[in-house]
Amino acid sequence: MEKELDNLDKLKLVIGKDLWSTNDLNGQINSIRMSDGPLGLRKVLDVDNWEQQNIVPSISYPSTANLAKTFDKKLAYLYGEAIANDCIENNIDMILGPGVNIKRNPLCGRNFEYFSEDPLLAGTLAYYYIKGVEDHNVGTSLKHFCCNNEEYSRLFISSEVSEKALNEIYLKPFKIALEAKPMSVMISYNLVNGVKMSENCRLFEKLRNDFHFEGLIISDWDACFSSTKSINAGLNLIMPYNEKLFNELMESYNQKKLNKDSLNNSVKKIFDVISKVDLNKERRKVTFTIKEREDIALKIACDSIVLLKNSKNILPLKNNEAILLTGAPVKHHFCGGGSSEVKLRTSFLSLDEALLEEGVKADFSESWWENNGGTASMCNIKHTMNIAPHYDVVIVGVGNNHNVESEGHDRDSFELSKNQLKTIELLKQNAKKLITIVYTGAPCDLKKISKLSDVVILAGFGGEFINKALSKIILGKINPSGRLSETYPKSIKDIPSLKSLRNESIIKYDDDIFVGYRYYETFNKKVLYPFGYGLSYSKFKYNNLCIRTLNDSINIQFDIINISNLDGKEVVQIYYSIYDQCLNRPKRELIYFDKVKLESKESIHLDYNIPLNVLTIYDENLNQFILHEGEYIIEICKNSHEVILKEKIHI
């Protein structure tokens, strides 16, 4: 039908009809209805109101930062399936997510929406998330393309990054996730190497030609600054409707400044997606009940919780131990703010309520409390200190709320509020055993907390069922299996990205390919908790490593034994490094991961064929990835710092 459209209709079609829909050309065609909500549907009822006050209540799933901590591809697919069911029930054609931007700066306000500092982990889990959604005939929008790694001055800042880092780190998660064929890719607000992403024809060509993306390239909301330059560069859909941009389009078309081929190509892409959506609507059906989706959210929350410290095996708690709870997050839903914040359907389940459901009574006493600005007040800390000695265990919740971690701004501090830290210091004086639960969407300074606490649990932003999941972990009904998807440094001074040149218009990616653990491991910087770290109630033993080099893959085999008396899950992490100092490579890089379940005393044999192309390195002179001949080390690791087994191979 696009051939039958007059020019005015074509111009209308490449810009949104309202905040959330494509233009239906006065009923001639169907429109595509989009919605925020990669962490839980955020359907806005008033499509013309930027305030977004009237939002449909929905399930609040764990953040994608929490999903990454599961290291579980099957759970990522389930997550996508559950979200798709929410979309189907609410007649949403495309959900605006997931986001795979690399966590280069731990202070980025939007990190809770992103997966990891590692491109393989981020891209792989996003791939399964997208498959889960798209297999249920709902579209996704992979975002934010690209190098949108912090919120500061995001409309104007240029990410200045080398071709090597761009291809090996920042584009890699997009390349991997795009194999799942998302319906669309959303471009970011920022510039890359001086060119606005909305007008970045070079990176659009990379999407089309190198990554073979055939879907729709859409703008983030109000990320388009010139409708003419954007459409000419290869952007297909400008969102949302903007009268000024539409008038510019008409004027440019009349003055023959708008490339007709680019316009026609965009119109064709939009019609292709409309046709797919029309077909999808005929095939859609709800496959999970709300209860089943809630169970998925709970399962992901359980597997995402990371046990960071467990002195003297305090956890799991013993029967009949008297428990005192305190801190705002054990009572209130802590989540990230902005376009992914979900409106809860029901009242939030507190930790004392969750423990009671498991048959354990716990008392609550107020200590620090949140205010609207994200700061805290001490309230009744004296009372809590006085009664603490009467309990066997004191559990305190600390963290950041949606005012602190949010779209649109970065965090001001790497530390939690002073009142939260003071609360822990005071409780340590009187508590027999002190357990600290951290409810944050991104790393914070845990050095003092880890020193003062007997047990430290990272709950993250675990969705509406996080306290239910925590109760099962604390009582030993679930064995913790979450692993860190990003490094927790000892100090903000150790974060390499914060040392880069930056102002309101430019940020230099001086760390190049040495992002996250690649930096800390290569330059021997000690960290508090390394990438991939996490404790279990079980103990695992690895042995019998055997590696063979095949024509186009590496065959890696080894055994894992659960030497404990408790069933558990282990996250398998395989890294590589190359013997060639001239190449200036990281000490180790993740090339494969898996999550396996082992019953008590069970031994399993693992056999992986990993493609050789995971060892390729981007050559800036040749503008392509190449496989170097030489000596490589393949390492089976507990985390990015702790090597269990290793073997040298020649390629």
C-alpha positions in Angstrom: 0.0 0.0 0.0 3.0 2.3 0.5 3.2 2.9 -3.2 -0.4 4.3 -3.2 0.4 6.9 -0.5 0.6 10.6 -1.4 3.7 12.5 -0.2 1.9 14.1 2.8 0.9 10.7 4.1 4.4 9.4 3.8 5.7 12.4 5.8 3.0 11.7 8.4 4.0 8.1 8.7 7.6 8.6 9.6 6.7 10.6 12.7 4.5 9.5 15.6 0.8 10.2 15.8 1.0 10.9 19.6 3.2 9.9 22.5 2.8 6.1 22.0 1.5 5.3 18.6 2.4 5.5 14.9 0.1 7.4 12.5 -2.9 5.4 11.2 -3.5 8.0 8.4 -7.1 8.6 9.6 -7.9 5.0 9.8 -6.5 3.9 6.5 -4.0 1.6 8.2 -3.4 0.2 11.7 -1.1 1.9 14.1 1.6 0.4 16.2 1.0 0.9 20.0 4.2 1.1 22.0 4.9 1.1 25.7 7.6 1.5 28.2 8.2 -1.3 30.6 11.2 -3.6 30.0 11.0 -4.3 33.8 7.2 -4.5 33.9 4.6 -3.0 31.6 4.2 0.8 32.0 1.1 1.4 29.8 0.1 5.1 29.9 -3.7 5.6 29.3 -3.4 9.3 28.2 -1.4 9.1 24.9 -1.1 12.9 24.7 0.1 13.6 28.2 3.8 13.8 29.1 3.0 13.7 32.8 2.2 10.0 32.6 0.1 10.0 35.8 -2.5 7.5 34.6 -0.6 4.2 34.4 -2.0 0.7 34.3 -0.9 -1.3 37.3 1.3 -4.2 36.4 3.7 -6.9 37.7 7.0 -5.4 38.8 9.6 -7.8 37.7 13.2 -7.8 38.9 15.3 -5.2 37.1 17.4 -6.4 34.1 20.4 -5.7 36.3 19.0 -8.4 38.6 18.2 -10.7 35.7 21.9 -10.4 34.7 22.9 -11.6 38.2 21.1 -14.9 37.5 23.5 -15.7 34.6 20.6 -17.9 33.4 19.6 -17.9 29.8 16.4 -19.9 30.4 15.3 -17.4 33.0 15.9 -14.5 30.6 13.7 -16.3 28.0 11.0 -16.8 30.7 11.2 -13.1 31.6 10.5 -12.2 28.0 7.6 -14.6 27.9 6.0 -13.1 31.0 6.4 -9.5 29.7 4.9 -10.6 26.4 1.8 -11.9 28.2 1.4 -8.6 30.0 1.6 -6.8 26.6 -1.0 -9.1 25.0 -3.5 -8.5 27.8 -3.0 -4.7 27.4 -3.0 -4.7 23.5 0.6 -3.5 23.3 2.4 -4.2 20.0 5.9 -3.3 21.0 7.7 -2.9 24.4 10.5 -0.4 24.5 13.4 -2.6 25.7 15.6 -4.2 26.6 18.6 -1.9 27.2 22.1 -3.4 26.7 24.3 -0.4 27.3 27.5 -1.3 29.0 27.9 -0.3 32.6 31.0 1.8 32.1 30.2 4.3 34.9 28.7 2.7 38.1 27.1 6.1 38.9 25.0 6.1 35.7 21.4 6.7 36.9 20.0 4.2 34.5 22.3 1.2 35.3 19.5 -0.7 36.9 17.9 -1.0 33.4 21.1 -2.4 31.9 22.6 -5.9 32.2 26.3 -5.8 32.7 29.8 -4.3 32.3 30.5 -7.4 30.1 29.2 -7.3 26.5 28.9 -11.1 26.2 26.7 -11.4 29.3 24.6 -8.4 28.4 24.1 -9.4 24.7 23.4 -13.0 25.4 20.8 -12.5 28.1 19.2 -9.7 26.0 19.0 -12.2 23.1 17.0 -14.7 25.2 14.8 -11.9 26.6 14.0 -10.7 23.1 13.3 -14.3 21.9 10.9 -14.8 24.8 9.0 -11.7 23.8 9.1 -12.0 20.1 8.2 -15.7 20.1 4.9 -14.6 21.7 4.2 -12.2 18.8 5.0 -9.0 20.6 7.7 -6.7 19.4 10.8 -5.4 21.2 13.0 -2.3 20.9 16.7 -3.0 21.6 18.2 0.2 23.1 19.9 2.6 23.5 22.1 2.5 20.3 24.8 3.4 21.3 27.4 4.5 23.8 24.8 5.9 26.1 26.6 5.0 29.3 25.6 7.8 31.6 22.7 10.3 31.9 24.8 13.4 32.4 24.1 15.9 29.6 22.7 13.1 27.5 21.1 15.3 24.9 24.4 17.1 24.1 27.4 15.0 25.2 29.6 13.2 22.6 31.0 9.9 23.6 34.5 9.9 22.1 35.5 6.3 21.7 38.1 4.4 19.7 37.0 2.0 16.9 38.4 -0.9 18.9 36.5 -0.2 22.0 33.4 0.7 20.0 33.4 -2.7 18.3 34.7 -4.9 21.0 32.8 -3.4 24.0 29.9 -1.0 23.1 28.5 -2.5 19.9 29.1 -6.1 20.8 26.0 -6.6 23.0 23.9 -5.1 20.3 25.4 -7.4 17.7 24.7 -10.5 19.9 21.2 -9.5 20.8 20.3 -8.6 17.2 20.6 -12.3 16.3 17.2 -12.6 18.0 15.7 -10.3 15.4 14.0 -7.6 17.5 11.2 -5.6 15.8 13.1 -2.4 16.3 16.3 -0.7 17.5 16.0 2.6 19.5 18.7 5.1 19.1 20.2 7.1 22.0 20.2 10.8 22.8 23.9 11.3 22.7 26.5 11.9 20.0 29.1 9.3 19.1 32.5 10.8 18.0 30.8 14.1 17.3 27.8 12.9 15.4 24.3 12.8 16.8 23.0 9.3 17.0 19.7 10.4 15.3 21.8 11.4 12.3 24.6 8.8 12.5 24.5 7.3 9.0 27.7 5.4 9.6 26.4 3.5 12.6 23.0 3.0 10.9 24.9 1.4 8.0 26.7 -0.8 10.5 23.3 -1.9 11.8 22.0 -2.7 8.4 25.1 -4.1 6.6 27.3 -5.6 9.3 24.7 -6.7 11.8 22.1 -7.5 9.2 19.3 -5.7 11.0 16.1 -5.5 8.9 13.7 -4.0 11.4 12.7 -0.5 12.3 15.2 2.1 13.6 13.3 4.5 15.9 14.3 7.5 17.9 14.2 7.7 21.6 11.5 10.1 22.7 12.6 13.6 21.6 16.1 12.3 20.7 15.6 13.6 17.1 16.9 17.2 16.6 16.5 17.5 12.9 13.9 15.4 11.2 15.4 16.1 7.7 18.9 15.0 8.7 17.6 12.0 10.6 15.5 10.6 7.9 18.2 11.2 5.3 20.7 9.4 7.5 18.6 6.3 7.9 16.3 6.8 10.9 12.9 5.3 10.1 10.5 6.6 12.8 10.7 9.8 14.8 8.9 9.5 18.2 6.8 11.0 19.5 4.8 13.5 17.4 6.5 16.9 17.3 4.8 19.7 15.3 8.1 21.5 14.7 9.8 18.4 13.3 6.8 17.6 11.1 6.8 21.1 9.7 10.5 20.8 9.0 9.9 17.6 7.1 7.2 19.2 4.9 9.4 22.2 4.2 12.4 20.1 3.4 10.4 17.9 1.1 9.0 20.9 -0.8 12.5 22.3 -1.1 13.8 18.9 -2.2 16.2 18.7 0.8 14.6 15.4 1.9 16.0 12.4 0.2 13.1 10.6 -1.4 14.8 7.2 -1.4 15.4 7.5 2.4 11.8 8.6 2.9 10.5 5.7 0.8 12.8 3.3 2.6 11.5 4.4 6.0 7.9 4.2 4.8 8.6 0.6 3.6 10.2 -0.4 7.0 7.1 1.0 8.8 4.7 -0.9 6.6 6.8 -4.1 7.0 6.4 -3.7 10.8 2.7 -2.8 10.6 2.2 -6.0 8.5 4.0 -8.0 11.0 2.0 -6.5 13.9 -1.2 -7.2 12.0 -0.2 -10.9 11.6 1.0 -11.0 15.2 -2.3 -9.9 16.5 -4.0 -12.9 14.9 -1.5 -15.3 16.5 -1.3 -13.8 20.0 -2.7 -15.6 23.0 -2.1 -15.4 26.7 -0.1 -18.5 27.8 0.6 -17.7 31.4 -1.8 -16.8 34.1 -1.0 -13.8 36.3 -0.1 -16.3 39.1 2.3 -18.0 36.7 3.9 -14.7 35.8 4.2 -13.8 39.5 6.0 -17.1 40.0 8.4 -16.3 37.2 9.1 -12.9 38.8 9.7 -14.6 42.1 12.0 -17.3 40.6 14.1 -14.6 38.9 14.3 -12.7 42.1 15.4 -15.8 44.0 18.2 -16.6 41.5 19.3 -13.0 41.3 20.1 -12.5 45.0 23.9 -12.4 45.6 25.3 -13.6 48.9 28.4 -11.4 49.4 29.4 -12.3 52.9 28.4 -15.1 55.3 30.7 -15.1 58.4 30.6 -18.3 60.4 27.8 -19.6 58.2 25.2 -17.5 60.0 23.0 -18.1 57.0 20.7 -19.9 56.7 19.2 -19.0 60.0 18.6 -21.7 62.5 15.1 -22.6 63.8 13.6 -20.4 66.6 16.2 -17.6 66.3 14.6 -14.3 67.3 14.7 -11.8 64.4 14.6 -8.0 64.5 14.1 -6.1 61.2 14.8 -2.4 60.5 15.4 0.0 57.6 13.1 1.4 55.0 13.6 -1.1 52.1 12.3 -4.1 54.2 9.0 -2.3 54.3 8.8 -0.3 51.0 9.4 -1.1 47.4 12.8 0.2 46.3 13.2 0.5 42.5 14.6 2.7 39.8 12.9 5.8 38.5 12.0 7.1 35.1 10.4 5.4 32.1 10.8 1.9 33.5 9.2 2.5 36.9 6.2 0.2 37.3 2.9 1.0 39.2 2.3 -1.9 41.5 -1.0 -3.8 41.3 -1.1 -4.6 45.0 0.5 -3.4 48.2 4.2 -4.2 48.5 5.1 -7.3 50.6 7.3 -6.4 53.5 10.1 -8.7 54.8 8.3 -9.4 58.1 5.2 -10.4 56.1 7.2 -12.6 53.8 9.0 -14.3 56.7 5.6 -14.9 58.4 4.4 -16.6 55.2 7.3 -19.0 55.7 6.2 -19.6 59.3 8.7 -17.4 61.0 7.8 -14.3 63.1 10.0 -11.3 63.0 9.6 -8.0 64.7 10.1 -4.6 63.0 11.5 -1.5 64.6 12.0 1.8 62.8 15.5 3.2 62.3 16.5 5.2 59.2 13.7 6.2 56.9 13.4 7.7 53.4 12.2 11.1 52.5 11.0 12.2 49.1 14.4 13.6 48.1 16.0 10.2 48.7 17.7 11.4 51.9 17.1 9.7 55.3 16.1 10.5 58.8 17.1 8.6 61.9 13.6 8.5 63.6 13.6 5.9 66.3 17.1 4.5 66.1 17.6 4.8 69.9 14.7 2.5 70.5 16.0 0.0 67.9 19.5 0.0 69.5 18.0 -0.6 73.0 16.0 -3.6 71.9 18.6 -5.1 69.6 20.4 -7.1 72.3 17.2 -9.0 73.0 17.3 -10.6 69.5 19.5 -13.3 68.1 19.7 -11.6 64.7 19.2 -8.0 63.5 18.5 -7.6 59.8 18.8 -4.1 58.4 17.8 -3.0 54.9 19.7 -0.2 53.2 19.7 1.1 49.6 18.6 3.7 47.1 15.1 4.6 46.0 13.7 5.9 42.6 14.8 9.4 43.5 18.5 8.4 43.7 18.7 5.9 40.8 16.7 7.2 37.9 16.6 8.1 34.2 17.6 11.7 33.5 20.4 12.1 36.0 23.4 10.2 37.5 24.1 9.6 41.2 25.9 12.3 43.0 27.7 9.8 45.3 29.1 6.3 45.3 28.2 5.9 49.0 24.8 5.3 50.5 23.4 8.1 52.7 25.3 9.0 55.9 22.3 8.1 58.0 22.2 4.6 56.6 25.8 4.0 57.4 25.4 5.5 60.8 22.5 3.1 61.5 24.7 0.1 60.7 27.5 1.5 62.9 25.0 1.9 65.8 23.4 -1.4 65.4 26.8 -3.2 65.2 27.4 -2.1 68.8 24.3 -4.0 70.2 23.5 -6.7 67.7 24.6 -10.3 68.4 24.5 -11.0 64.6 24.1 -8.2 62.0 22.8 -9.0 58.6 22.7 -6.1 56.0 20.6 -6.4 52.9 21.4 -3.9 50.1 18.6 -2.8 47.9 20.3 -1.0 45.0 20.3 -1.1 41.2 24.0 -0.4 40.8 27.2 -0.7 42.7 27.8 1.4 45.8 30.5 1.7 48.4 30.1 -1.5 50.5 33.5 -1.4 52.1 32.3 -0.1 55.5 29.1 -2.2 55.4 31.1 -5.4 54.6 33.4 -4.7 57.5 30.7 -4.0 60.1 28.2 -6.7 59.0 28.4 -10.4 59.7 26.3 -11.1 56.6 25.9 -9.0 53.4 23.1 -9.8 50.9 22.7 -7.9 47.6 19.0 -7.9 46.9 19.3 -5.3 44.1 16.1 -4.0 42.6 14.3 -7.3 42.7 10.8 -6.4 41.9 7.6 -6.7 43.9 8.5 -10.2 45.3 12.1 -9.4 46.4 11.3 -9.8 50.1 9.5 -13.1 49.5 12.7 -14.3 47.7 14.9 -13.0 50.5 12.9 -14.8 53.1 13.5 -18.1 51.3 17.2 -17.4 51.0 17.5 -16.3 54.7 15.8 -19.4 55.9 17.6 -21.8 53.6 14.6 -22.8 51.6 16.4 -21.5 48.5 20.2 -21.8 48.0 21.6 -18.5 46.8 23.0 -18.7 43.3 23.3 -15.1 42.1 26.6 -13.7 40.8 27.7 -10.2 40.3 27.3 -8.9 36.7 29.6 -5.9 37.5 32.6 -5.2 39.7 32.2 -3.7 43.2 35.4 -1.6 43.6 36.9 -0.7 47.0 36.7 3.0 46.3 35.2 5.5 43.9 38.8 6.6 43.2 39.4 3.2 41.6 36.8 3.6 38.9 38.7 4.3 35.6 35.8 5.9 33.8 35.6 8.7 36.4 39.1 9.7 35.5 38.3 10.5 31.9 38.1 14.0 30.5 34.5 15.2 30.6 32.4 18.3 30.4 28.9 19.1 29.2 29.7 18.4 25.6 32.3 15.6 25.5 33.4 12.6 27.4 36.6 10.7 26.5 36.5 6.9 26.7 40.1 6.9 27.9 39.7 3.4 29.4 39.3 2.1 25.9 38.6 -1.7 26.0 39.6 -1.9 29.7 36.1 -1.6 31.1 35.0 -3.2 34.4 36.9 -6.3 35.3 39.0 -6.0 32.2 40.6 -3.0 33.9 40.8 -4.2 37.5 42.3 -7.6 36.5 44.8 -6.3 33.9 46.2 -3.5 36.1 46.0 -5.6 39.3 43.6 -3.2 41.1 42.2 -4.9 44.2 38.4 -4.8 44.4 35.9 -5.5 47.1 33.9 -8.0 45.1 34.9 -9.1 41.6 32.7 -9.6 38.5 31.1 -13.1 38.7 31.4 -13.3 42.5 28.8 -14.8 44.7 28.6 -17.3 47.6 26.4 -20.4 47.9 25.4 -22.7 50.8 26.9 -25.5 48.7 30.6 -26.2 47.9 31.7 -27.2 44.4 34.8 -28.9 43.1 36.1 -28.7 39.5 38.5 -31.2 37.9 39.4 -33.2 34.7 39.8 -30.2 32.3 40.3 -31.3 28.7 40.5 -28.8 25.8 40.6 -29.7 22.1 40.9 -27.2 19.2 38.6 -28.2 16.3 38.3 -26.6 12.9 36.0 -23.8 13.9 35.5 -24.2 17.6 37.1 -25.1 20.9 35.9 -28.2 22.8 36.1 -27.7 26.5 35.2 -30.5 28.9 35.4 -30.7 32.7 33.6 -32.1 35.7 31.9 -30.3 38.6 31.1 -32.1 41.9 28.7 -30.7 44.6 30.7 -31.9 47.6 28.2 -30.5 50.1 25.1 -32.0 51.6 22.8 -29.4 50.0 21.5 -29.1 46.4 22.7 -26.0 44.7 23.4 -24.1 41.5 26.7 -23.1 40.1 27.6 -20.5 37.5 30.2 -21.8 35.1 32.5 -19.0 33.8 35.0 -19.5 31.0 37.6 -16.8 30.2 40.4 -16.5 27.8 43.6 -14.6 27.3 46.3 -14.4 24.6 50.1 -14.5 24.9 51.0 -11.5 22.9 52.1 -8.3 24.8 52.1 -6.3 21.5 48.4 -6.7 21.3 47.8 -4.9 24.7 44.9 -7.2 25.7 43.0 -7.6 29.0 44.3 -10.2 31.4 41.1 -12.2 30.8 37.8 -11.9 29.0 34.6 -13.9 29.4 33.8 -16.1 26.4 31.1 -18.4 27.8 28.9 -18.8 30.8 26.3 -21.3 32.0 24.2 -22.1 35.0 24.0 -25.7 36.2 22.1 -27.4 39.0 23.7 -30.1 41.1 22.1 -32.2 43.8 24.0 -33.0 46.9 27.2 -35.1 46.1 26.3 -35.1 42.4 29.0 -35.0 39.8 28.3 -33.8 36.3 30.4 -33.8 33.1 30.2 -30.6 31.1 31.0 -30.5 27.4 31.0 -27.1 25.5 31.8 -26.3 21.9 32.7 -22.6 21.8 33.1 -21.0 18.4 36.6 -19.8 17.6 35.3 -16.4 16.6 34.8 -15.5 20.3 38.6 -15.1 20.3 38.8 -12.6 17.5 40.1 -9.1 18.1 39.2 -5.9 16.2 41.9 -4.6 14.0 41.6 -0.8 13.5 43.8 -0.9 10.4 41.8 -3.6 8.7 38.5 -2.4 10.1 37.5 -6.0 10.9 37.8 -8.8 13.5 40.7 -11.2 13.0 41.8 -14.3 14.7 45.5 -14.2 15.7 47.7 -17.2 15.5 49.5 -17.9 18.8 49.2 -19.2 22.4 46.0 -18.8 24.3 45.0 -19.6 27.9 41.6 -21.0 28.6 40.5 -20.5 32.2 37.6 -22.0 34.2 37.0 -19.4 36.9 34.9 -19.0 40.0 34.8 -15.3 39.2 36.9 -12.8 37.2 39.7 -13.0 39.8 39.7 -16.6 40.9 41.0 -19.2 38.5 40.1 -22.8 39.2 41.4 -24.7 36.1 43.4 -23.5 33.1 45.1 -24.9 30.1 47.2 -23.5 27.3 46.2 -24.1 23.6 47.7 -23.1 20.3 45.7 -21.6 17.4 
